[in-house]
């Protein structure tokens, strides 16, 4: 019984880890080999402020009397800033220019892909430990199962969205000035 549970848990953790990778892989592939420079938009900076607020709020809510709370803040800001920078750079290299796509990706897809994958891998372990301990944890286990299913759906939705924005980035923009013989580009050259 215990070996079967451990095997199932190992399979689930592997599937969840691969799902997190599957979520972000299309964007990485689209950015690979591109020499486009990083481009920042106001939406990108707004997303950075939102990303920093979540961990800061959690830190100050959980550790209100911690004397060196600034250390935790600095770590959270550094981690969020680095994830934001790498994401903006990858979005730029992949040619994603739509501000709605960039904002959704930065605020939802990245946190869900990273933290959702980790959480979804840990939840089955917690549920298994609670199940082994006894029957008084039934409602908690049910809640963990619901959370696991919700995270799996969210990871799949983020993967679908990532593929959609990569596909949209490959399409030519309407109304752009190109050098393929259309009239606005010819007027600019003369």
C-alpha positions as CSV (number, residue, x, y, z in Angstrom):
1,X,0.0,0.0,0.0
2,X,2.7,2.5,1.0
3,X,4.9,1.6,-2.1
4,X,1.9,2.2,-4.3
5,X,1.2,5.6,-2.7
6,X,4.9,6.6,-3.1
7,X,4.9,5.5,-6.7
8,X,1.7,7.4,-7.4
9,X,3.2,10.5,-5.7
10,X,6.4,10.2,-7.7
11,X,4.4,10.0,-10.9
12,X,2.3,13.0,-9.9
13,X,5.3,15.1,-9.0
14,X,7.0,14.3,-12.3
15,X,3.8,15.1,-14.3
16,X,3.4,18.4,-12.4
17,X,7.1,19.4,-13.0
18,X,6.8,18.6,-16.6
19,X,3.6,20.6,-16.8
20,X,5.3,23.7,-15.4
21,X,8.0,23.3,-18.0
22,X,5.4,22.6,-20.7
23,X,3.7,25.9,-19.7
24,X,6.7,28.1,-20.4
25,X,8.6,26.1,-23.1
26,X,6.9,27.7,-26.2
27,X,7.9,31.2,-25.2
28,X,11.5,30.0,-24.6
29,X,11.6,28.3,-27.9
30,X,10.3,31.4,-29.7
31,X,12.9,33.6,-28.0
32,X,15.8,31.3,-28.6
33,X,18.2,32.7,-31.2
34,X,16.5,36.0,-31.4
35,X,18.6,39.2,-31.2
36,X,15.7,41.6,-30.4
37,X,16.6,43.9,-27.6
38,X,14.6,44.0,-24.4
39,X,11.7,46.5,-24.6
40,X,9.8,47.8,-21.6
41,X,6.3,49.1,-21.5
42,X,4.3,50.8,-18.8
43,X,2.3,47.7,-18.4
44,X,5.5,45.8,-17.7
45,X,6.4,48.2,-14.9
46,X,2.9,48.1,-13.5
47,X,3.2,44.3,-13.4
48,X,6.5,44.6,-11.5
49,X,4.8,46.6,-8.8
50,X,1.9,44.1,-8.6
51,X,4.4,41.2,-8.4
52,X,6.3,42.8,-5.5
53,X,3.2,43.6,-3.5
54,X,2.0,40.0,-3.1
55,X,5.1,38.6,-1.4
56,X,5.6,41.8,0.6
57,X,2.1,41.6,1.9
58,X,2.5,37.9,2.8
59,X,5.8,38.6,4.6
60,X,4.4,41.4,6.7
61,X,1.2,39.5,7.4
62,X,3.0,36.3,8.6
63,X,6.0,37.9,10.3
64,X,4.7,41.3,11.7
65,X,7.1,41.3,14.7
66,X,10.2,39.9,12.9
67,X,13.1,42.3,13.7
68,X,14.9,41.7,10.4
69,X,11.9,41.8,8.1
70,X,13.8,43.9,5.7
71,X,15.9,40.8,4.8
72,X,12.8,38.9,3.8
73,X,11.6,42.0,1.9
74,X,14.9,42.3,0.0
75,X,14.9,38.6,-0.9
76,X,11.3,38.8,-2.2
77,X,12.0,42.0,-4.1
78,X,15.1,40.5,-5.6
79,X,13.4,37.3,-6.6
80,X,10.4,39.1,-8.1
81,X,12.6,41.6,-9.9
82,X,14.8,38.9,-11.4
83,X,11.8,36.8,-12.5
84,X,10.2,39.9,-14.0
85,X,13.4,41.0,-15.8
86,X,14.0,37.5,-17.3
87,X,10.3,37.3,-18.3
88,X,10.3,40.8,-20.0
89,X,13.5,39.9,-21.8
90,X,12.0,36.7,-23.0
91,X,8.8,38.3,-24.1
92,X,10.7,40.9,-26.0
93,X,12.9,38.4,-27.7
94,X,9.9,36.3,-28.6
95,X,8.3,39.4,-30.3
96,X,5.3,39.6,-27.9
97,X,4.2,43.3,-28.1
98,X,0.6,43.2,-27.1
99,X,0.3,44.8,-23.7
100,X,-2.6,42.6,-22.6
101,X,-0.6,39.5,-23.4
102,X,2.5,40.8,-21.6
103,X,0.5,41.8,-18.6
104,X,-1.4,38.6,-18.3
105,X,1.8,36.6,-18.8
106,X,3.7,38.6,-16.2
107,X,1.1,38.7,-13.5
108,X,-0.6,35.3,-13.8
109,X,1.2,32.9,-16.1
110,X,4.7,33.2,-14.6
111,X,3.6,33.0,-10.9
112,X,1.3,30.1,-11.7
113,X,3.9,28.2,-13.7
114,X,6.6,28.6,-11.0
115,X,4.8,28.5,-7.7
116,X,1.8,26.5,-8.9
117,X,4.1,23.7,-10.1
118,X,5.9,23.6,-6.8
119,X,2.7,23.8,-4.8
120,X,1.0,21.2,-6.9
121,X,3.9,18.9,-6.3
122,X,3.8,19.4,-2.5
123,X,0.0,19.1,-2.1
124,X,-0.1,15.3,-2.8
125,X,2.6,14.7,-0.3
126,X,0.7,16.6,2.4
127,X,-2.5,14.8,1.5
128,X,-0.7,11.4,1.7
129,X,0.7,12.2,5.1
130,X,-2.7,13.3,6.4
131,X,-4.3,10.2,5.0
132,X,-1.8,8.0,6.7
133,X,-2.3,9.8,10.0
134,X,-6.0,9.1,10.3
135,X,-9.6,9.8,9.4
136,X,-10.0,13.1,11.3
137,X,-8.3,14.9,8.4
138,X,-11.0,14.0,5.8
139,X,-12.2,17.6,5.0
140,X,-8.6,18.9,4.8
141,X,-7.7,16.1,2.4
142,X,-10.7,16.9,0.3
143,X,-9.7,20.5,0.2
144,X,-6.2,19.6,-0.9
145,X,-7.6,17.4,-3.7
146,X,-9.7,20.3,-4.9
147,X,-6.7,22.7,-4.7
148,X,-4.6,20.1,-6.7
149,X,-7.2,19.9,-9.4
150,X,-7.6,23.7,-9.6
151,X,-3.8,24.1,-9.9
152,X,-3.6,21.5,-12.7
153,X,-6.4,23.3,-14.6
154,X,-4.6,26.7,-14.0
155,X,-1.3,25.2,-15.2
156,X,-3.0,23.9,-18.3
157,X,-4.7,27.2,-19.0
158,X,-1.4,29.1,-18.7
159,X,0.2,26.7,-21.1
160,X,-2.6,27.2,-23.6
161,X,-2.3,31.0,-23.1
162,X,1.5,30.9,-23.6
163,X,1.0,29.1,-26.9
164,X,-1.6,31.6,-28.0
165,X,0.5,34.6,-27.3
166,X,3.5,33.0,-29.1
167,X,1.3,32.3,-32.1
168,X,-0.1,35.9,-32.0
169,X,3.5,37.3,-31.8
170,X,4.3,35.5,-35.1
171,X,1.5,37.2,-37.0
172,X,2.3,40.5,-38.7
173,X,0.8,43.5,-37.0
174,X,-1.9,45.4,-38.9
175,X,-1.2,48.9,-39.7
176,X,2.6,48.6,-39.3
177,X,5.0,50.3,-41.6
178,X,6.8,47.6,-43.6
179,X,9.2,47.8,-46.5
180,X,7.2,45.3,-48.6
181,X,6.0,47.9,-51.1
182,X,3.0,49.3,-49.3
183,X,2.3,53.1,-49.6
184,X,3.1,54.3,-46.1
185,X,6.6,52.8,-46.1
186,X,7.3,54.4,-49.6
187,X,6.2,57.8,-48.4
188,X,8.5,57.6,-45.4
189,X,11.6,56.8,-47.6
190,X,11.0,59.7,-49.9
